Amino acid sequence: MKNTDHNFSDATRQGWLRLMALAPVAALETAADLLAAHEFTYLAPPEIGLAMVRGRPGGSAAAFNLGEMTLTRCVVATTDRGTGARLIGHGHVAGRDRRHAELIARFDAVFQDSTTDAAARDEMLAGLANQQQAAHAESAAATAATKVDFFTLVRGE
């Protein structure tokens, strides 16, 4: 099944970019065969920089600069194999992993291609989502195992 709706909403793209940014780079490497049909050029090669992180006490007060974090970004271009249009893929990842940012950018561009197999894309993204949910559940279980239940004794009444 080919991708018939390649004008994705911002929310759709943000969703797959988030899944890939949170996934281990090894999980993206295993799906790299989806990238084989495309040639990419760098618009911005993988580069490490800093981003200001802002915080809000209690989630509702005025924002303040909490600190800086390292961030790696990459921007690539490829050609839509169906329409010949130029496709631009962006990749951002927390930390200093250049390969991770590059893979995210390449997948972002390929997922926008009108000839991309939607079933393969959705299967890959579902696999990443399942891995992340399993990791979250494992972390929650490990945290729950350390929970201490305190109780109060009524004294002198």
Rosetta constraint file for C-alpha pairs under 8 A:
AtomPair CA 1 CA 117 HARMONIC 5.74 0.50
AtomPair CA 1 CA 118 HARMONIC 6.34 0.50
AtomPair CA 1 CA 119 HARMONIC 6.47 0.50
AtomPair CA 2 CA 114 HARMONIC 7.40 0.50
AtomPair CA 2 CA 115 HARMONIC 5.68 0.50
AtomPair CA 2 CA 116 HARMONIC 5.92 0.50
AtomPair CA 2 CA 117 HARMONIC 4.59 0.50
AtomPair CA 2 CA 118 HARMONIC 5.72 0.50
AtomPair CA 2 CA 119 HARMONIC 7.85 0.50
AtomPair CA 3 CA 113 HARMONIC 7.79 0.50
AtomPair CA 3 CA 114 HARMONIC 5.52 0.50
AtomPair CA 3 CA 115 HARMONIC 5.88 0.50
AtomPair CA 3 CA 116 HARMONIC 5.57 0.50
AtomPair CA 3 CA 117 HARMONIC 5.69 0.50
AtomPair CA 3 CA 118 HARMONIC 4.91 0.50
AtomPair CA 4 CA 114 HARMONIC 6.60 0.50
AtomPair CA 5 CA 114 HARMONIC 7.38 0.50
AtomPair CA 6 CA 112 HARMONIC 5.65 0.50
AtomPair CA 6 CA 113 HARMONIC 6.59 0.50
AtomPair CA 6 CA 114 HARMONIC 5.42 0.50
AtomPair CA 7 CA 112 HARMONIC 7.50 0.50
AtomPair CA 8 CA 12 HARMONIC 6.11 0.50
AtomPair CA 8 CA 13 HARMONIC 6.63 0.50
AtomPair CA 8 CA 112 HARMONIC 7.50 0.50
AtomPair CA 9 CA 13 HARMONIC 6.54 0.50
AtomPair CA 10 CA 14 HARMONIC 5.98 0.50
AtomPair CA 11 CA 15 HARMONIC 6.01 0.50
AtomPair CA 12 CA 16 HARMONIC 6.55 0.50
AtomPair CA 13 CA 17 HARMONIC 6.04 0.50
AtomPair CA 13 CA 108 HARMONIC 7.70 0.50
AtomPair CA 14 CA 18 HARMONIC 5.96 0.50
AtomPair CA 15 CA 19 HARMONIC 6.26 0.50
AtomPair CA 16 CA 20 HARMONIC 6.17 0.50
AtomPair CA 16 CA 108 HARMONIC 7.89 0.50
AtomPair CA 16 CA 125 HARMONIC 6.82 0.50
AtomPair CA 17 CA 21 HARMONIC 6.05 0.50
AtomPair CA 17 CA 91 HARMONIC 7.32 0.50
AtomPair CA 17 CA 104 HARMONIC 6.95 0.50
AtomPair CA 17 CA 108 HARMONIC 7.11 0.50
AtomPair CA 18 CA 22 HARMONIC 6.18 0.50
AtomPair CA 19 CA 23 HARMONIC 6.11 0.50
AtomPair CA 19 CA 125 HARMONIC 7.12 0.50
AtomPair CA 19 CA 128 HARMONIC 6.47 0.50
AtomPair CA 19 CA 129 HARMONIC 6.52 0.50
AtomPair CA 20 CA 24 HARMONIC 7.92 0.50
AtomPair CA 20 CA 28 HARMONIC 7.36 0.50
AtomPair CA 20 CA 104 HARMONIC 6.19 0.50
AtomPair CA 20 CA 125 HARMONIC 8.00 0.50
AtomPair CA 20 CA 128 HARMONIC 7.33 0.50
AtomPair CA 21 CA 91 HARMONIC 7.90 0.50
AtomPair CA 21 CA 92 HARMONIC 6.87 0.50
AtomPair CA 21 CA 93 HARMONIC 5.32 0.50
AtomPair CA 21 CA 94 HARMONIC 7.70 0.50
AtomPair CA 21 CA 100 HARMONIC 7.72 0.50
AtomPair CA 21 CA 101 HARMONIC 7.77 0.50
AtomPair CA 21 CA 104 HARMONIC 7.05 0.50
AtomPair CA 22 CA 93 HARMONIC 7.91 0.50
AtomPair CA 22 CA 132 HARMONIC 7.75 0.50
AtomPair CA 23 CA 27 HARMONIC 6.60 0.50
AtomPair CA 23 CA 28 HARMONIC 7.43 0.50
AtomPair CA 23 CA 128 HARMONIC 6.41 0.50
AtomPair CA 23 CA 131 HARMONIC 8.00 0.50
AtomPair CA 23 CA 132 HARMONIC 7.09 0.50
AtomPair CA 24 CA 28 HARMONIC 7.05 0.50
AtomPair CA 25 CA 29 HARMONIC 6.24 0.50
AtomPair CA 25 CA 99 HARMONIC 7.66 0.50
AtomPair CA 25 CA 100 HARMONIC 5.39 0.50
AtomPair CA 26 CA 30 HARMONIC 6.37 0.50
AtomPair CA 27 CA 31 HARMONIC 6.99 0.50
AtomPair CA 27 CA 128 HARMONIC 7.44 0.50
AtomPair CA 28 CA 32 HARMONIC 6.41 0.50
AtomPair CA 28 CA 100 HARMONIC 7.93 0.50
AtomPair CA 28 CA 103 HARMONIC 6.96 0.50
AtomPair CA 29 CA 103 HARMONIC 7.81 0.50
AtomPair CA 31 CA 124 HARMONIC 7.19 0.50
AtomPair CA 32 CA 36 HARMONIC 7.19 0.50
AtomPair CA 34 CA 110 HARMONIC 7.93 0.50
AtomPair CA 35 CA 106 HARMONIC 7.14 0.50
AtomPair CA 35 CA 107 HARMONIC 6.98 0.50
AtomPair CA 35 CA 110 HARMONIC 6.81 0.50
AtomPair CA 38 CA 78 HARMONIC 6.71 0.50
AtomPair CA 38 CA 79 HARMONIC 7.54 0.50
AtomPair CA 38 CA 110 HARMONIC 7.62 0.50
AtomPair CA 39 CA 78 HARMONIC 6.05 0.50
AtomPair CA 39 CA 79 HARMONIC 7.81 0.50
AtomPair CA 40 CA 76 HARMONIC 6.18 0.50
AtomPair CA 40 CA 77 HARMONIC 5.56 0.50
AtomPair CA 40 CA 78 HARMONIC 4.95 0.50
AtomPair CA 40 CA 106 HARMONIC 7.53 0.50
AtomPair CA 41 CA 76 HARMONIC 5.55 0.50
AtomPair CA 41 CA 77 HARMONIC 5.32 0.50
AtomPair CA 41 CA 78 HARMONIC 6.62 0.50
AtomPair CA 42 CA 74 HARMONIC 7.82 0.50
AtomPair CA 42 CA 75 HARMONIC 6.15 0.50
AtomPair CA 42 CA 76 HARMONIC 4.51 0.50
AtomPair CA 42 CA 77 HARMONIC 6.38 0.50
AtomPair CA 43 CA 74 HARMONIC 7.91 0.50
AtomPair CA 43 CA 75 HARMONIC 5.33 0.50
AtomPair CA 43 CA 76 HARMONIC 5.25 0.50
AtomPair CA 43 CA 77 HARMONIC 6.60 0.50
AtomPair CA 44 CA 74 HARMONIC 5.52 0.50
AtomPair CA 44 CA 75 HARMONIC 4.87 0.50
AtomPair CA 44 CA 76 HARMONIC 6.76 0.50
AtomPair CA 45 CA 73 HARMONIC 7.88 0.50
AtomPair CA 45 CA 74 HARMONIC 5.32 0.50
AtomPair CA 45 CA 75 HARMONIC 6.50 0.50
AtomPair CA 45 CA 76 HARMONIC 7.64 0.50
AtomPair CA 45 CA 102 HARMONIC 7.84 0.50
AtomPair CA 46 CA 72 HARMONIC 6.55 0.50
AtomPair CA 46 CA 73 HARMONIC 5.47 0.50
AtomPair CA 46 CA 74 HARMONIC 4.38 0.50
AtomPair CA 46 CA 75 HARMONIC 7.53 0.50
AtomPair CA 46 CA 98 HARMONIC 5.28 0.50
AtomPair CA 46 CA 99 HARMONIC 7.58 0.50
AtomPair CA 46 CA 101 HARMONIC 6.56 0.50
AtomPair CA 46 CA 102 HARMONIC 6.19 0.50
AtomPair CA 47 CA 72 HARMONIC 5.47 0.50
AtomPair CA 47 CA 73 HARMONIC 5.63 0.50
AtomPair CA 47 CA 74 HARMONIC 6.59 0.50
AtomPair CA 47 CA 98 HARMONIC 6.78 0.50
AtomPair CA 48 CA 70 HARMONIC 6.86 0.50
AtomPair CA 48 CA 71 HARMONIC 5.73 0.50
AtomPair CA 48 CA 72 HARMONIC 4.36 0.50
AtomPair CA 48 CA 73 HARMONIC 6.66 0.50
AtomPair CA 48 CA 96 HARMONIC 6.08 0.50
AtomPair CA 48 CA 98 HARMONIC 7.55 0.50
AtomPair CA 49 CA 70 HARMONIC 5.71 0.50
AtomPair CA 49 CA 71 HARMONIC 5.34 0.50
AtomPair CA 49 CA 72 HARMONIC 6.17 0.50
AtomPair CA 49 CA 73 HARMONIC 7.98 0.50
AtomPair CA 50 CA 68 HARMONIC 6.18 0.50
AtomPair CA 50 CA 69 HARMONIC 5.53 0.50
AtomPair CA 50 CA 70 HARMONIC 4.62 0.50
AtomPair CA 50 CA 71 HARMONIC 5.61 0.50
AtomPair CA 51 CA 68 HARMONIC 5.48 0.50
AtomPair CA 51 CA 69 HARMONIC 5.50 0.50
AtomPair CA 51 CA 70 HARMONIC 6.42 0.50
AtomPair CA 51 CA 71 HARMONIC 6.50 0.50
AtomPair CA 52 CA 65 HARMONIC 6.82 0.50
AtomPair CA 52 CA 66 HARMONIC 7.52 0.50
AtomPair CA 52 CA 67 HARMONIC 5.87 0.50
AtomPair CA 52 CA 68 HARMONIC 4.51 0.50
AtomPair CA 52 CA 69 HARMONIC 6.60 0.50
AtomPair CA 53 CA 65 HARMONIC 6.13 0.50
AtomPair CA 53 CA 66 HARMONIC 5.55 0.50
AtomPair CA 53 CA 67 HARMONIC 5.38 0.50
AtomPair CA 53 CA 68 HARMONIC 5.60 0.50
AtomPair CA 53 CA 69 HARMONIC 6.91 0.50
AtomPair CA 54 CA 63 HARMONIC 6.25 0.50
AtomPair CA 54 CA 64 HARMONIC 5.49 0.50
AtomPair CA 54 CA 65 HARMONIC 4.51 0.50
AtomPair CA 54 CA 66 HARMONIC 5.04 0.50
AtomPair CA 54 CA 67 HARMONIC 7.10 0.50
AtomPair CA 55 CA 59 HARMONIC 7.89 0.50
AtomPair CA 55 CA 63 HARMONIC 5.42 0.50
AtomPair CA 55 CA 64 HARMONIC 5.47 0.50
AtomPair CA 55 CA 65 HARMONIC 6.35 0.50
AtomPair CA 55 CA 66 HARMONIC 5.60 0.50
AtomPair CA 56 CA 60 HARMONIC 6.19 0.50
AtomPair CA 56 CA 61 HARMONIC 5.51 0.50
AtomPair CA 56 CA 62 HARMONIC 6.02 0.50
AtomPair CA 56 CA 63 HARMONIC 4.68 0.50
AtomPair CA 56 CA 64 HARMONIC 6.47 0.50
AtomPair CA 57 CA 61 HARMONIC 5.66 0.50
AtomPair CA 57 CA 62 HARMONIC 7.65 0.50
AtomPair CA 57 CA 63 HARMONIC 7.68 0.50
AtomPair CA 69 CA 94 HARMONIC 7.57 0.50
AtomPair CA 69 CA 95 HARMONIC 7.62 0.50
AtomPair CA 70 CA 94 HARMONIC 6.21 0.50
AtomPair CA 70 CA 95 HARMONIC 5.10 0.50
AtomPair CA 70 CA 96 HARMONIC 6.66 0.50
AtomPair CA 71 CA 92 HARMONIC 6.92 0.50
AtomPair CA 71 CA 93 HARMONIC 5.82 0.50
AtomPair CA 71 CA 94 HARMONIC 4.60 0.50
AtomPair CA 71 CA 95 HARMONIC 5.04 0.50
AtomPair CA 71 CA 96 HARMONIC 6.34 0.50
AtomPair CA 72 CA 92 HARMONIC 5.68 0.50
AtomPair CA 72 CA 93 HARMONIC 5.40 0.50
AtomPair CA 72 CA 94 HARMONIC 6.36 0.50
AtomPair CA 72 CA 95 HARMONIC 6.24 0.50
AtomPair CA 72 CA 96 HARMONIC 5.60 0.50
AtomPair CA 72 CA 97 HARMONIC 6.54 0.50
AtomPair CA 72 CA 98 HARMONIC 6.24 0.50
AtomPair CA 72 CA 101 HARMONIC 6.18 0.50
AtomPair CA 73 CA 90 HARMONIC 7.49 0.50
AtomPair CA 73 CA 91 HARMONIC 5.43 0.50
AtomPair CA 73 CA 92 HARMONIC 4.37 0.50
AtomPair CA 73 CA 93 HARMONIC 6.53 0.50
AtomPair CA 73 CA 98 HARMONIC 7.53 0.50
AtomPair CA 73 CA 101 HARMONIC 5.55 0.50
AtomPair CA 73 CA 102 HARMONIC 7.60 0.50
AtomPair CA 74 CA 90 HARMONIC 5.96 0.50
AtomPair CA 74 CA 91 HARMONIC 5.10 0.50
AtomPair CA 74 CA 92 HARMONIC 6.62 0.50
AtomPair CA 74 CA 98 HARMONIC 7.91 0.50
AtomPair CA 74 CA 101 HARMONIC 5.65 0.50
AtomPair CA 74 CA 102 HARMONIC 5.55 0.50
AtomPair CA 74 CA 105 HARMONIC 6.16 0.50
AtomPair CA 75 CA 88 HARMONIC 7.00 0.50
AtomPair CA 75 CA 89 HARMONIC 5.67 0.50
AtomPair CA 75 CA 90 HARMONIC 4.63 0.50
AtomPair CA 75 CA 91 HARMONIC 6.31 0.50
AtomPair CA 75 CA 102 HARMONIC 7.56 0.50
AtomPair CA 75 CA 105 HARMONIC 5.86 0.50
AtomPair CA 76 CA 88 HARMONIC 5.75 0.50
AtomPair CA 76 CA 89 HARMONIC 5.25 0.50
AtomPair CA 76 CA 90 HARMONIC 6.66 0.50
AtomPair CA 76 CA 102 HARMONIC 7.94 0.50
AtomPair CA 76 CA 105 HARMONIC 6.09 0.50
AtomPair CA 76 CA 106 HARMONIC 6.48 0.50
AtomPair CA 76 CA 109 HARMONIC 7.41 0.50
AtomPair CA 77 CA 86 HARMONIC 6.78 0.50
AtomPair CA 77 CA 87 HARMONIC 5.52 0.50
AtomPair CA 77 CA 88 HARMONIC 4.46 0.50
AtomPair CA 77 CA 89 HARMONIC 6.19 0.50
AtomPair CA 77 CA 109 HARMONIC 6.94 0.50
AtomPair CA 78 CA 86 HARMONIC 5.96 0.50
AtomPair CA 78 CA 87 HARMONIC 5.26 0.50
AtomPair CA 78 CA 88 HARMONIC 6.57 0.50
AtomPair CA 78 CA 109 HARMONIC 6.81 0.50
AtomPair CA 78 CA 110 HARMONIC 7.91 0.50
AtomPair CA 79 CA 84 HARMONIC 5.59 0.50
AtomPair CA 79 CA 85 HARMONIC 5.68 0.50
AtomPair CA 79 CA 86 HARMONIC 4.72 0.50
AtomPair CA 79 CA 87 HARMONIC 5.64 0.50
AtomPair CA 79 CA 113 HARMONIC 7.87 0.50
AtomPair CA 80 CA 84 HARMONIC 4.82 0.50
AtomPair CA 80 CA 85 HARMONIC 5.16 0.50
AtomPair CA 80 CA 86 HARMONIC 6.17 0.50
AtomPair CA 80 CA 87 HARMONIC 6.28 0.50
AtomPair CA 80 CA 112 HARMONIC 7.94 0.50
AtomPair CA 80 CA 113 HARMONIC 5.00 0.50
AtomPair CA 80 CA 114 HARMONIC 6.49 0.50
AtomPair CA 80 CA 115 HARMONIC 7.48 0.50
AtomPair CA 81 CA 85 HARMONIC 7.99 0.50
AtomPair CA 81 CA 113 HARMONIC 6.90 0.50
AtomPair CA 81 CA 114 HARMONIC 7.22 0.50
AtomPair CA 81 CA 115 HARMONIC 6.36 0.50
AtomPair CA 82 CA 113 HARMONIC 7.46 0.50
AtomPair CA 82 CA 114 HARMONIC 5.81 0.50
AtomPair CA 82 CA 115 HARMONIC 5.76 0.50
AtomPair CA 83 CA 114 HARMONIC 7.38 0.50
AtomPair CA 87 CA 109 HARMONIC 5.68 0.50
AtomPair CA 87 CA 110 HARMONIC 7.96 0.50
AtomPair CA 87 CA 112 HARMONIC 7.01 0.50
AtomPair CA 87 CA 113 HARMONIC 7.28 0.50
AtomPair CA 88 CA 108 HARMONIC 7.79 0.50
AtomPair CA 88 CA 109 HARMONIC 5.41 0.50
AtomPair CA 89 CA 104 HARMONIC 7.85 0.50
AtomPair CA 89 CA 105 HARMONIC 4.52 0.50
AtomPair CA 89 CA 106 HARMONIC 5.90 0.50
AtomPair CA 89 CA 107 HARMONIC 7.25 0.50
AtomPair CA 89 CA 108 HARMONIC 4.75 0.50
AtomPair CA 89 CA 109 HARMONIC 4.05 0.50
AtomPair CA 89 CA 110 HARMONIC 7.77 0.50
AtomPair CA 90 CA 104 HARMONIC 6.95 0.50
AtomPair CA 90 CA 105 HARMONIC 4.26 0.50
AtomPair CA 90 CA 106 HARMONIC 7.60 0.50
AtomPair CA 90 CA 108 HARMONIC 6.36 0.50
AtomPair CA 90 CA 109 HARMONIC 7.48 0.50
AtomPair CA 91 CA 101 HARMONIC 4.79 0.50
AtomPair CA 91 CA 102 HARMONIC 6.28 0.50
AtomPair CA 91 CA 103 HARMONIC 7.40 0.50
AtomPair CA 91 CA 104 HARMONIC 4.72 0.50
AtomPair CA 91 CA 105 HARMONIC 4.07 0.50
AtomPair CA 91 CA 106 HARMONIC 7.81 0.50
AtomPair CA 91 CA 108 HARMONIC 7.47 0.50
AtomPair CA 92 CA 101 HARMONIC 5.40 0.50
AtomPair CA 92 CA 104 HARMONIC 7.34 0.50
AtomPair CA 92 CA 105 HARMONIC 7.81 0.50
AtomPair CA 93 CA 97 HARMONIC 7.46 0.50
AtomPair CA 93 CA 100 HARMONIC 7.10 0.50
AtomPair CA 93 CA 101 HARMONIC 5.72 0.50
AtomPair CA 97 CA 101 HARMONIC 6.61 0.50
AtomPair CA 98 CA 102 HARMONIC 6.21 0.50
AtomPair CA 99 CA 103 HARMONIC 6.14 0.50
AtomPair CA 100 CA 104 HARMONIC 6.27 0.50
AtomPair CA 101 CA 105 HARMONIC 6.26 0.50
AtomPair CA 102 CA 106 HARMONIC 6.23 0.50
AtomPair CA 103 CA 107 HARMONIC 6.09 0.50
AtomPair CA 104 CA 108 HARMONIC 6.03 0.50
AtomPair CA 105 CA 109 HARMONIC 6.34 0.50
AtomPair CA 106 CA 110 HARMONIC 6.23 0.50
AtomPair CA 107 CA 111 HARMONIC 5.89 0.50
AtomPair CA 108 CA 112 HARMONIC 6.57 0.50
AtomPair CA 109 CA 113 HARMONIC 6.82 0.50
AtomPair CA 110 CA 116 HARMONIC 6.73 0.50
AtomPair CA 111 CA 116 HARMONIC 6.22 0.50
AtomPair CA 111 CA 121 HARMONIC 6.91 0.50
AtomPair CA 112 CA 116 HARMONIC 7.48 0.50
AtomPair CA 116 CA 121 HARMONIC 7.56 0.50
AtomPair CA 117 CA 121 HARMONIC 6.35 0.50
AtomPair CA 118 CA 122 HARMONIC 5.96 0.50
AtomPair CA 119 CA 123 HARMONIC 5.95 0.50
AtomPair CA 120 CA 124 HARMONIC 6.15 0.50
AtomPair CA 121 CA 125 HARMONIC 6.23 0.50
AtomPair CA 122 CA 126 HARMONIC 5.91 0.50
AtomPair CA 123 CA 127 HARMONIC 6.11 0.50
AtomPair CA 124 CA 128 HARMONIC 6.38 0.50
AtomPair CA 125 CA 129 HARMONIC 6.16 0.50
AtomPair CA 126 CA 130 HARMONIC 6.07 0.50
AtomPair CA 127 CA 131 HARMONIC 6.20 0.50
AtomPair CA 128 CA 132 HARMONIC 6.23 0.50
AtomPair CA 129 CA 133 HARMONIC 6.13 0.50
AtomPair CA 130 CA 134 HARMONIC 6.10 0.50
AtomPair CA 131 CA 135 HARMONIC 6.18 0.50
AtomPair CA 132 CA 136 HARMONIC 6.09 0.50
AtomPair CA 133 CA 137 HARMONIC 6.08 0.50
AtomPair CA 134 CA 138 HARMONIC 6.10 0.50
AtomPair CA 135 CA 139 HARMONIC 6.15 0.50
AtomPair CA 136 CA 140 HARMONIC 6.07 0.50
AtomPair CA 137 CA 141 HARMONIC 6.07 0.50
AtomPair CA 138 CA 142 HARMONIC 6.22 0.50
AtomPair CA 139 CA 143 HARMONIC 6.16 0.50
AtomPair CA 140 CA 144 HARMONIC 5.99 0.50
AtomPair CA 141 CA 145 HARMONIC 6.19 0.50
AtomPair CA 142 CA 146 HARMONIC 7.01 0.50
AtomPair CA 143 CA 147 HARMONIC 6.91 0.50
